[in-house]
Amino acid sequence: METTILEKQMRRWPLYGGGLALLQAGLLAGCDRTPEVPAPLPTTNAVSPAAATPAPQSPERLILAFGDSLYAGYGLDRGQSLPDALQNRLRKDGVNATIINAGVSGDTSAAGRQRFAFALDNMKRKPDLIMLGLGGNDVLRQISPTETRANMTAMMDEAKRRGIPVMLTGMMAPPNLGPDFAVQFNGIWPDLATRYNATLYPFILDGVIGKAQLMQADHVHPNRNGVDRIAARVAPVIMTTLKNTE
């Protein structure tokens, strides 16, 4: 059988060679928390102003970064999260972007679904783009891909109803969960991108997972250098997406 691009990518990303072992060992305490009630947006409604470079004098592009600990900045200092790094890069490249960080550590796709509409309702205006990054905690808990797909689909439906473009930052299952699980789980993001005509960045940890110098001690969350590496890859995709939605 012909090897798919996805399978080739999975072999390049050892996620998780020990991802399941880490879960069993209880080293993911920072990820393994699901809020009981929808979490409000940060009171600043934006990433840390201390980290942000002055915005260019052009119309503001408002982006909602809605995800889990990989957006929230787990284990990092204030101003070092992925939304912070992306906002700074976009502004340096002349894009007057304000990114609202609505990442919550521990969120599964189900928890995100519960607070998705609430987050959008509490923004100062309809965003120009939603970055949607959930699924990591689902795979760590081995939640059924069918459930993950249903939750992600519900959020995509809500964004479509509101007329807001979405950029999906995907997640991938570790090979040690088996080929059946991987096929069902990994297919969620490209399928949704096609169905909803959304932008897809296939794997949020591409280029950093498995590289100790770019990861925190838990081997799951990127450190500051890892965040910068991800931002350098994701920012151009955001810029293209924003141009296509003008």
C-alpha positions in Angstrom: 0.0 0.0 0.0 1.3 3.4 -0.8 2.6 5.4 2.1 0.5 8.6 2.7 2.0 12.0 3.4 0.5 11.9 6.8 2.2 8.6 7.7 5.5 10.0 6.5 5.0 13.0 8.8 4.1 10.9 11.7 7.4 9.0 11.4 9.2 12.3 11.5 7.5 13.4 14.7 8.2 11.0 17.6 5.5 12.6 19.8 5.2 11.1 21.5 7.5 8.0 21.3 7.0 8.4 25.0 3.8 10.4 25.0 1.6 7.6 26.3 4.2 6.7 29.0 4.3 10.3 30.1 0.6 10.3 30.5 0.6 7.1 32.5 3.4 8.5 34.7 1.3 11.5 35.5 3.8 14.0 34.2 1.1 16.0 32.4 -0.5 17.7 35.4 -0.5 21.0 33.6 -2.5 19.6 30.7 -4.8 17.3 32.6 -7.2 19.8 34.0 -10.7 20.5 32.5 -12.5 23.6 33.8 -16.0 22.9 35.2 -17.4 26.2 33.9 -16.6 28.3 30.8 -13.5 30.4 31.4 -13.8 34.1 30.7 -11.5 35.8 28.3 -8.4 37.6 29.9 -9.4 40.9 31.3 -6.9 42.6 29.0 -8.6 41.0 26.0 -5.2 40.7 24.4 -1.8 39.2 24.7 0.7 40.9 27.1 1.2 44.5 26.1 4.7 44.3 27.5 5.7 41.8 24.8 3.9 43.5 22.0 5.7 45.7 19.5 3.9 48.9 18.4 1.2 48.2 15.9 1.6 49.6 12.3 -0.8 52.3 11.4 -3.2 50.2 9.4 -6.6 48.7 10.0 -6.6 46.3 13.0 -6.9 42.6 12.3 -8.5 41.0 15.3 -7.7 37.3 15.9 -9.0 34.9 18.5 -6.5 32.2 19.5 -8.8 29.6 21.0 -7.1 26.4 22.3 -5.4 24.6 25.2 -2.1 24.9 27.0 -0.2 25.2 23.7 -1.9 28.5 23.2 -2.2 29.4 26.9 1.6 29.4 27.4 1.9 26.6 30.0 5.2 26.7 31.8 6.2 30.0 30.2 6.5 33.6 31.6 3.9 36.2 30.8 4.4 37.5 27.3 6.0 34.3 26.0 3.0 32.4 24.8 2.5 31.4 21.2 -0.2 34.2 20.6 2.3 36.7 22.0 5.0 35.5 19.6 2.7 35.5 16.7 1.4 39.0 17.4 4.9 40.4 17.6 5.9 38.7 14.3 2.8 39.9 12.5 3.3 43.5 13.7 7.0 43.5 12.7 5.9 42.4 9.3 3.5 45.3 9.0 0.2 43.6 10.0 -1.7 45.5 12.7 -2.8 42.3 14.4 -4.3 42.0 17.9 -4.4 38.4 19.1 -6.7 37.6 22.0 -5.3 34.6 23.9 -8.2 32.4 24.9 -6.1 29.3 25.5 -6.9 27.3 28.7 -4.6 24.6 29.9 -6.3 21.3 30.2 -9.0 21.9 27.8 -10.3 19.0 25.8 -12.3 19.6 22.7 -15.5 19.1 24.8 -14.4 21.8 27.3 -13.5 24.1 24.4 -16.9 23.5 22.8 -18.6 24.5 26.1 -16.9 27.9 26.1 -16.5 28.7 22.4 -19.7 30.8 21.9 -19.1 32.5 25.3 -15.6 33.6 24.2 -16.9 35.0 20.9 -19.8 36.8 22.6 -17.4 38.6 25.0 -15.1 40.0 22.3 -15.1 43.7 21.5 -16.2 42.9 18.0 -16.4 39.9 15.6 -12.8 38.7 15.0 -11.3 38.6 11.5 -10.0 35.1 12.2 -10.2 32.3 14.7 -7.2 30.2 15.3 -8.6 26.9 16.7 -6.1 24.6 18.4 -7.6 21.7 20.4 -7.2 18.0 20.5 -4.0 17.4 22.4 -5.7 16.6 25.6 -8.2 14.4 23.8 -5.4 12.2 22.4 -3.5 12.1 25.7 -6.7 10.9 27.4 -7.5 8.5 24.5 -10.9 10.1 24.0 -12.8 8.6 21.1 -11.9 10.3 17.8 -15.6 10.3 17.0 -16.2 12.5 20.1 -13.3 14.8 19.2 -14.6 15.1 15.6 -18.1 16.0 16.9 -16.8 18.7 19.2 -14.6 20.2 16.6 -17.4 20.1 14.0 -19.7 21.9 16.5 -17.2 24.8 16.9 -16.7 25.0 13.1 -20.4 25.2 12.7 -20.6 28.0 15.2 -17.9 30.0 13.5 -19.6 29.5 10.1 -22.9 30.6 11.5 -21.2 33.8 12.6 -19.3 34.3 9.4 -15.8 34.1 10.9 -12.9 32.4 9.0 -11.0 29.7 10.8 -7.4 28.6 10.8 -7.0 25.1 12.3 -3.8 24.1 14.0 -3.9 20.4 14.0 -2.8 17.6 16.3 -1.6 14.1 15.6 -1.9 10.9 17.5 1.2 9.0 18.7 1.9 5.8 16.7 1.8 3.7 19.9 -2.0 4.2 20.1 -2.3 2.0 17.0 -3.0 2.6 13.3 -6.8 2.6 13.6 -6.9 5.3 16.3 -4.3 7.4 14.4 -6.2 7.2 11.1 -9.5 8.3 12.7 -7.9 11.0 14.8 -5.4 12.5 12.4 -8.1 12.7 9.7 -10.2 15.1 11.7 -8.3 18.3 10.8 -7.8 17.9 7.1 -11.5 16.8 6.7 -12.8 19.8 8.6 -10.5 22.1 6.6 -11.9 20.8 3.4 -15.5 20.8 4.5 -15.4 24.3 5.9 -12.9 25.8 3.5 -10.6 26.6 6.4 -6.9 27.1 6.5 -5.0 24.1 7.9 -1.6 24.1 9.7 -1.4 20.3 10.0 0.5 19.8 13.2 1.1 22.6 15.7 4.3 20.9 17.1 5.9 20.3 13.8 9.6 21.2 14.0 9.9 21.2 17.8 8.5 17.9 19.1 11.3 15.5 19.9 13.9 18.2 20.1 15.0 18.6 23.7 16.5 22.1 23.2 13.0 23.3 22.0 10.9 21.5 24.6 10.2 21.9 28.3 11.1 19.1 30.7 7.8 17.4 30.2 8.6 16.8 26.5 5.1 17.9 25.6 5.1 21.7 25.8 7.6 23.9 23.8 9.9 26.2 25.7 10.4 29.8 24.7 12.7 28.9 21.8 10.3 26.2 20.7 7.4 28.8 20.7 9.5 31.1 18.6 10.2 28.3 16.1 6.5 27.5 15.9 5.6 31.2 15.5 8.1 31.6 12.6 6.3 28.8 10.8 2.7 29.8 11.6 2.9 33.6 11.2 3.2 33.4 7.3 0.2 31.1 7.2 -1.8 33.6 9.2 -0.7 36.5 6.9 -1.8 34.6 3.8 -5.1 33.7 5.5 -5.8 37.3 6.4 -5.1 38.5 2.9 -7.5 35.9 1.5 -10.3 37.1 3.8 -10.0 40.8 3.0 
